Structure formats: structure tokens, C-alpha cells
């Protein structure tokens, strides 16, 4: 499948924010925690939303590409997709287990916690049966589940920590409520899949056809302005509540921001304002190794735990890691390629298992 520079850029930017946001959060001295507020206000919503949004875009692009090329049967693709997603969920649960014993004093209840991997896995599992539905239906469903999230959160919060059914339901949907709660981010994944449909149509055209589509169909341009309006509404709604991560205002603001930035990059790419392939190259590596980076960067978080100040030392270390990590990713890409990508390796393993099972089933049928 041809990689889309705009999509890689948003995913790379999201990972960039997540990685260095986590580093700053863990490395800052306790007396400099005021910076944490601004990180949560601007970086975390964009990083989290962008990561889930692009997951929906990528799932749709892969689905549409295979539907168009018919390289493998849709049944085989579905099985590979679902198995890879189950692998991601298992990794996510083990990640939660590690967090439970490292930071939560062995609290087993933390195993069911909405970190990025668990939320992505379950969102992608829920997304598959919806990929053939209309863009309008998915948009309405996305808005509905985001609103439902807010309604259920208000209803169930009084039961937090209780052993009742409603307490269990709160834990199931909102543990913890300031992370990647499933209803909100499943809605984001759905919205990403809608944009993925439009990008898929564009990816099959040559340069001239893309320009004609851009100005004749206008869907990308309209979506850009819709994104701007959503972002402005998120800022205005209960102002200045959008600065508090986890609030509805912050969530709406981040949705609008990601939609506006992605569609703007698509317009730039289509019009060839400048050479996007070279301009976005650094962020491409963050996108290509997104799952690998998400898992491995956690090993660095304890390196300078609460030792660096917000005015000088934190920025020296961060700039150092930006330069070194970019250099290492470049080398890794050219020397090892996809075999250093957790996502690619999971896809290879899933494809191998599915094809083995399908061949065995075919042989069994023929034997009968």
C-alpha cells in the first residue's frame, strides 16, 4: 500500500508529542510541576487524539486498498486484521500489568485500564464491521458515542470504586477517566475512518486528477473548515475549560485541531506546495515505528526521574534525545526496515498463522 505523507506526518507528530510529553512529565522536579498543566493542556490531547484518529484512517486505507486490488480475499484480510488486533490487545494488557506492579502497588484492577494500546485494539475490533457502512452513518455514530460517553460519565461517577454493578460499569468504561476512555476514542477512530475513505479515493488518482477532485468535490476543503469550527467551539465551550485535559471541551478542541491539520496537510500535498516527502521525513520515522517507540520509550522514563528543572536542563536533555533518536531511527529504517516495527512484525505473524490455518482447513475439506 502506498504510504500517504500527510497521514504519516500526523501519526509521527502524535507520537512525538506523546514520547517527549511523557519524558518531561517524569523528569521534571516536583517544584516545576506547573509545566505539567500546559503539557496536558496542549500536547496530550493532540497526541492521544491524533494517534487514535490515524489508526482509523490507516485501517480504512488498508481495507479499501485490498478491496480495490484484491490481493487476498476479504475473509483472509479480516482474519489477519482481527488476529493482529488481538495481539495488540494482549500486549496492552501485559503493559497494564507492568504498570500495576511498578506504579500501582500491585493493584490487579489496573490491568483493565485504558492505555493507548488497549483502546486502539478494542476500537479497531469494533471498527471492522463498520468499514463498509456509509461515511454519514459512521459520522453520526461517532458523534453519538462521544455524547454517550459524557452522559454515562456523569451518571456513573458517583459509583466510582463501589462493588456494585454500576461501580463495575464505571471501572469498565472509565478506568481511568483522564486517559484513553473507550467511547470517546472509539468515536475518534470512527471519524478517522471517514477521512480515510476520502484519502483512499485521492490515493488512486494521479496529480492532475487529485487537483481536479480537490476543487470539484470540495470534501477535503469543507472538512478543513469543519475542523477549524470544531476546534474554535471546543475552545469557546465552557472557556477556558479546554485547557483541562479530560474535559469535553479539551476533547472537542483536539478533534477539531487534528482534523484541520490533517486536511491542511492533504491540501498542501495535493497542490504540491513543497516537497512533502522530504519536508516530513523526520516525522515519518516516528510514524513507521509508532508501536515500537510507544513501547520502548517507557524504558527511558525513569532515567532522570524528577531530577531536571523546567527552565534549562530539561530542554537540553530533550533536544539531545530528539537528535539522537532521530538519527537512530534513520539507521534502523535503512538497516533493519520493517523487522524493527512491532506493528509490521505482528502483521507478518498474523498473516502466517491465518494462511496456515486456512491451508489446513482447505486440506481437511478436500480430504473429506
Secondary structure as the mmCIF struct_conf table of DSSP 4:
data_model
#
loop_
_struct_conf.conf_type_id
_struct_conf.id
_struct_conf.beg_label_comp_id
_struct_conf.beg_label_asym_id
_struct_conf.beg_label_seq_id
_struct_conf.end_label_comp_id
_struct_conf.end_label_asym_id
_struct_conf.end_label_seq_id
HELX_LH_PP_P HELX_LH_PP_P1 UNK A 2 UNK A 4
HELX_RH_AL_P HELX_RH_AL_P1 UNK A 5 UNK A 27
STRN STRN1 UNK A 28 UNK A 28
HELX_RH_3T_P HELX_RH_3T_P1 UNK A 30 UNK A 32
TURN_TY1_P TURN_TY1_P1 UNK A 33 UNK A 33
HELX_RH_AL_P HELX_RH_AL_P2 UNK A 34 UNK A 38
HELX_RH_PI_P HELX_RH_PI_P1 UNK A 39 UNK A 44
HELX_RH_AL_P HELX_RH_AL_P3 UNK A 45 UNK A 69
BEND BEND1 UNK A 71 UNK A 72
HELX_RH_AL_P HELX_RH_AL_P4 UNK A 74 UNK A 103
BEND BEND2 UNK A 104 UNK A 104
TURN_TY1_P TURN_TY1_P2 UNK A 105 UNK A 106
HELX_RH_3T_P HELX_RH_3T_P2 UNK A 108 UNK A 111
BEND BEND3 UNK A 112 UNK A 112
HELX_RH_AL_P HELX_RH_AL_P5 UNK A 116 UNK A 128
TURN_TY1_P TURN_TY1_P3 UNK A 129 UNK A 132
BEND BEND4 UNK A 133 UNK A 133
HELX_RH_AL_P HELX_RH_AL_P6 UNK A 135 UNK A 156
HELX_RH_3T_P HELX_RH_3T_P3 UNK A 157 UNK A 159
TURN_TY1_P TURN_TY1_P4 UNK A 160 UNK A 161
BEND BEND5 UNK A 163 UNK A 164
HELX_RH_AL_P HELX_RH_AL_P7 UNK A 165 UNK A 174
BEND BEND6 UNK A 175 UNK A 176
TURN_TY1_P TURN_TY1_P5 UNK A 177 UNK A 178
BEND BEND7 UNK A 179 UNK A 179
HELX_RH_AL_P HELX_RH_AL_P8 UNK A 182 UNK A 203
TURN_TY1_P TURN_TY1_P6 UNK A 204 UNK A 204
BEND BEND8 UNK A 205 UNK A 205
HELX_RH_AL_P HELX_RH_AL_P9 UNK A 207 UNK A 216
TURN_TY1_P TURN_TY1_P7 UNK A 217 UNK A 217
HELX_RH_AL_P HELX_RH_AL_P10 UNK A 219 UNK A 236
TURN_TY1_P TURN_TY1_P8 UNK A 237 UNK A 240
HELX_RH_3T_P HELX_RH_3T_P4 UNK A 241 UNK A 243
BEND BEND9 UNK A 244 UNK A 244
TURN_TY1_P TURN_TY1_P9 UNK A 245 UNK A 246
BEND BEND10 UNK A 247 UNK A 247
HELX_RH_AL_P HELX_RH_AL_P11 UNK A 248 UNK A 271
TURN_TY1_P TURN_TY1_P10 UNK A 272 UNK A 272
BEND BEND11 UNK A 273 UNK A 274
HELX_RH_AL_P HELX_RH_AL_P12 UNK A 276 UNK A 279
TURN_TY1_P TURN_TY1_P11 UNK A 280 UNK A 280
HELX_RH_AL_P HELX_RH_AL_P13 UNK A 281 UNK A 288
TURN_TY1_P TURN_TY1_P12 UNK A 289 UNK A 289
HELX_RH_AL_P HELX_RH_AL_P14 UNK A 290 UNK A 296
HELX_RH_3T_P HELX_RH_3T_P5 UNK A 297 UNK A 300
TURN_TY1_P TURN_TY1_P13 UNK A 301 UNK A 307
STRN STRN2 UNK A 308 UNK A 308
TURN_TY1_P TURN_TY1_P14 UNK A 310 UNK A 312
HELX_RH_AL_P HELX_RH_AL_P15 UNK A 313 UNK A 335
TURN_TY1_P TURN_TY1_P15 UNK A 336 UNK A 336
HELX_RH_3T_P HELX_RH_3T_P6 UNK A 337 UNK A 340
HELX_RH_AL_P HELX_RH_AL_P16 UNK A 342 UNK A 367
#
